[in-house]
């Protein structure tokens, strides 16, 4: 019996294209999407798209620390990040 030993490129591609729906929390995804888009749109509205992109990237960075924890814990974690 032989074992399947994928090439490194095939293993990388499989890792990059794997989708695990159990890790998605819809309310957090919507909240983070709204924060990202709002930052970008406000930058464009105030005629400063560069600042909007930077703010949107900051919102994206903060979104990685978002969770279902209580507000006090979540706020502290998001401010630190």
TIDRENVO-905332 format. One line per 2 residues: their letters; for each residue z, x, y of N, C-alpha, C, CB. Coordinates in nm, 2 decimals, m for minus. Glycine has a CB too. Example, Ala and Ser with C-alpha at 12.3 -4.5 7.8 and 13.67 -1.06 7.14 Angstrom:
// TIDRENVO-905332
as> 0.78:1.32:m0.57:0.78:1.23:m0.45:0.78:1.32:m0.33:0.90:1.13:m0.45  0.71:1.28:m0.22:0.71:1.37:m0.11:0.79:1.29:0.00:0.57:1.41:m0.06
END
This chain:
// TIDRENVO-905332
xx> 0.00:0.08:m0.12:0.00:0.00:0.00:0.00:0.09:0.12:0.12:m0.10:0.00  m0.09:0.06:0.21:m0.10:0.14:0.34:m0.04:0.06:0.45:m0.24:0.18:0.37
xx> 0.02:0.14:0.55:0.07:0.07:0.67:m0.03:0.09:0.78:0.21:0.14:0.71  m0.03:m0.01:0.86:m0.12:m0.01:0.98:m0.07:0.08:1.08:m0.15:m0.16:1.03
xx> m0.14:0.18:1.12:m0.10:0.27:1.23:m0.20:0.27:1.34:m0.08:0.42:1.17  m0.18:0.18:1.44:m0.28:0.17:1.55:m0.29:0.29:1.63:m0.25:0.05:1.64
xx> m0.41:0.31:1.69:m0.42:0.42:1.78:m0.34:0.40:1.90:m0.57:0.44:1.83  m0.30:0.50:1.97:m0.21:0.48:2.09:m0.27:0.39:2.19:m0.19:0.62:2.16
xx> m0.41:0.39:2.21:m0.47:0.31:2.31:m0.46:0.16:2.27:m0.62:0.35:2.33  m0.48:0.13:2.14:m0.47:0.00:2.09:m0.32:m0.05:2.10:m0.51:m0.01:1.94
xx> m0.23:0.03:2.07:m0.09:m0.01:2.09:m0.05:m0.04:2.23:0.01:0.10:2.03  m0.10:0.05:2.32:m0.08:0.02:2.47:m0.14:m0.11:2.51:m0.14:0.14:2.55
xx> m0.26:m0.14:2.47:m0.33:m0.26:2.51:m0.26:m0.38:2.45:m0.48:m0.26:2.45  m0.21:m0.38:2.33:m0.13:m0.49:2.27:0.00:m0.51:2.35:m0.10:m0.46:2.13
xx> 0.06:m0.40:2.39:0.18:m0.42:2.47:0.15:m0.48:2.61:0.25:m0.28:2.49  0.04:m0.44:2.67:0.01:m0.49:2.81:m0.03:m0.63:2.81:m0.10:m0.40:2.87
xx> m0.09:m0.68:2.70:m0.14:m0.81:2.69:m0.05:m0.91:2.62:m0.28:m0.81:2.62  0.06:m0.87:2.57:0.16:m0.96:2.51:0.22:m1.05:2.61:0.27:m0.87:2.43
xx> 0.23:m1.18:2.57:0.28:m1.28:2.66:0.40:m1.35:2.58:0.17:m1.39:2.70  0.51:m1.35:2.64:0.63:m1.41:2.58:0.68:m1.52:2.68:0.74:m1.31:2.56
xx> 0.64:m1.65:2.64:0.67:m1.76:2.73:0.82:m1.79:2.73:0.60:m1.88:2.68  0.90:m1.74:2.64:1.04:m1.77:2.63:1.11:m1.69:2.75:1.10:m1.73:2.50
xx> 1.05:m1.60:2.81:1.12:m1.52:2.91:1.09:m1.58:3.05:1.07:m1.38:2.91  1.01:m1.68:3.06:0.98:m1.74:3.19:1.08:m1.86:3.22:0.83:m1.79:3.19
xx> 1.14:m1.85:3.34:1.22:m1.96:3.38:1.15:m2.03:3.50:1.37:m1.91:3.42  1.10:m2.15:3.48:1.02:m2.21:3.58:1.08:m2.22:3.72:0.98:m2.35:3.54
xx> 1.21:m2.26:3.73:1.26:m2.27:3.87:1.28:m2.14:3.94:1.40:m2.34:3.86  1.30:m2.03:3.87:1.31:m1.90:3.93:1.17:m1.85:3.97:1.38:m1.80:3.83
xx> 1.07:m1.88:3.88:0.94:m1.84:3.91:0.89:m1.91:4.04:0.84:m1.87:3.80  0.92:m2.04:4.05:0.87:m2.11:4.17:0.94:m2.06:4.30:0.90:m2.27:4.15
xx> 1.07:m2.04:4.29:1.15:m1.99:4.40:1.10:m1.85:4.45:1.30:m1.98:4.36  1.07:m1.76:4.35:1.02:m1.63:4.39:0.88:m1.64:4.44:1.03:m1.54:4.27
xx> 0.80:m1.73:4.39:0.66:m1.74:4.44:0.67:m1.79:4.59:0.58:m1.84:4.35  0.75:m1.89:4.61:0.76:m1.94:4.75:0.81:m1.83:4.85:0.86:m2.06:4.75
xx> 0.91:m1.75:4.81:0.95:m1.64:4.89:0.84:m1.54:4.92:1.07:m1.57:4.83  0.77:m1.50:4.82:0.66:m1.41:4.83:0.55:m1.46:4.93:0.60:m1.37:4.70
xx> 0.51:m1.58:4.90:0.40:m1.64:4.98:0.44:m1.67:5.13:0.35:m1.77:4.92  0.57:m1.71:5.14:0.62:m1.74:5.28:0.62:m1.61:5.36:0.76:m1.80:5.27
xx> 0.66:m1.50:5.30:0.67:m1.37:5.38:0.53:m1.33:5.42:0.73:m1.26:5.29  0.43:m1.34:5.33:0.30:m1.30:5.36:0.23:m1.40:5.47:0.21:m1.31:5.24
xx> 0.25:m1.53:5.45:0.19:m1.62:5.54:0.25:m1.61:5.68:0.22:m1.77:5.49  0.38:m1.59:5.69:0.45:m1.57:5.82:0.39:m1.44:5.89:0.60:m1.55:5.81
xx> 0.36:m1.34:5.82:0.30:m1.22:5.88:0.17:m1.25:5.93:0.29:m1.11:5.77  0.09:m1.33:5.86:m0.05:m1.36:5.91:m0.04:m1.45:6.03:m0.13:m1.43:5.79
xx> 0.05:m1.55:6.02:0.07:m1.65:6.13:0.10:m1.57:6.26:0.18:m1.75:6.10  0.19:m1.47:6.25:0.22:m1.40:6.37:0.13:m1.28:6.40:0.37:m1.35:6.36
xx> 0.01:m1.28:6.35:m0.09:m1.18:6.37:m0.05:m1.04:6.33:m0.13:m1.19:6.52  0.02:m1.03:6.23:0.06:m0.90:6.18:0.06:m0.90:6.02:0.21:m0.86:6.23
xx> m0.06:m0.90:5.97:m0.07:m0.91:5.82:m0.01:m0.79:5.75:m0.21:m0.92:5.78  m0.01:m0.67:5.82:0.05:m0.55:5.75:0.20:m0.58:5.73:0.03:m0.43:5.84
xx> 0.27:m0.63:5.83:0.41:m0.66:5.82:0.43:m0.77:5.71:0.47:m0.70:5.96  0.34:m0.87:5.71:0.35:m0.97:5.61:0.34:m0.92:5.47:0.24:m1.07:5.63
xx> 0.25:m0.82:5.45:0.24:m0.76:5.31:0.36:m0.68:5.28:0.11:m0.66:5.31  0.42:m0.61:5.37:0.54:m0.53:5.34:0.66:m0.63:5.31:0.58:m0.44:5.46
xx> 0.67:m0.74:5.39:0.77:m0.83:5.36:0.75:m0.90:5.23:0.78:m0.94:5.47  0.63:m0.93:5.19:0.60:m0.99:5.06:0.64:m0.89:4.95:0.45:m1.03:5.05
xx> 0.61:m0.77:4.97:0.64:m0.67:4.87:0.80:m0.66:4.86:0.58:m0.53:4.90  0.87:m0.67:4.97:1.01:m0.67:4.96:1.06:m0.79:4.89:1.07:m0.67:5.10
xx> 1.00:m0.91:4.91:1.04:m1.03:4.84:1.01:m1.01:4.69:0.96:m1.15:4.90  0.90:m0.95:4.66:0.87:m0.93:4.52:0.97:m0.83:4.45:0.73:m0.86:4.50
xx> 1.02:m0.73:4.53:1.12:m0.64:4.48:1.25:m0.71:4.45:1.14:m0.52:4.58  1.29:m0.80:4.55:1.41:m0.87:4.53:1.40:m0.97:4.42:1.45:m0.95:4.66
xx> 1.28:m1.03:4.39:1.27:m1.13:4.29:1.30:m1.07:4.15:1.13:m1.18:4.28  1.29:m0.94:4.13:1.33:m0.88:4.00:1.47:m0.89:3.97:1.28:m0.74:3.99
xx> 1.56:m0.91:4.07:1.70:m0.92:4.05:1.75:m1.06:4.05:1.78:m0.83:4.15  1.66:m1.16:4.06:1.69:m1.30:4.06:1.73:m1.35:3.93:1.58:m1.38:4.13
xx> 1.82:m1.44:3.92:1.86:m1.50:3.79:1.93:m1.63:3.81:1.96:m1.40:3.71  1.99:m1.68:3.71:2.06:m1.81:3.72:2.21:m1.80:3.74:2.04:m1.89:3.59
xx> 2.26:m1.68:3.78:2.40:m1.66:3.81:2.44:m1.74:3.93:2.42:m1.50:3.84  2.57:m1.75:3.96:2.62:m1.82:4.07:2.57:m1.76:4.20:2.78:m1.83:4.07
xx> 2.57:m1.83:4.31:2.51:m1.79:4.44:2.58:m1.66:4.49:2.52:m1.89:4.54  2.71:m1.65:4.47:2.78:m1.53:4.53:2.74:m1.41:4.46:2.93:m1.55:4.52
xx> 2.73:m1.41:4.33:2.69:m1.29:4.25:2.54:m1.26:4.28:2.71:m1.31:4.10  2.46:m1.36:4.28:2.31:m1.35:4.30:2.28:m1.29:4.44:2.24:m1.48:4.28
xx> 2.35:m1.34:4.54:2.33:m1.30:4.68:2.37:m1.15:4.69:2.42:m1.38:4.77  2.48:m1.11:4.64:2.52:m0.97:4.64:2.42:m0.88:4.57:2.66:m0.95:4.58
xx> 2.38:m0.92:4.46:2.28:m0.84:4.38:2.15:m0.83:4.46:2.26:m0.90:4.24  2.10:m0.94:4.52:1.97:m0.94:4.59:1.98:m0.86:4.72:1.93:m1.09:4.62
xx> 2.10:m0.86:4.79:2.11:m0.78:4.91:2.12:m0.63:4.87:2.24:m0.82:4.98  2.18:m0.60:4.76:2.18:m0.46:4.72:2.04:m0.41:4.69:2.28:m0.44:4.60
x> 1.96:m0.50:4.62:1.83:m0.45:4.58:1.74:m0.45:4.70:1.77:m0.54:4.47
END
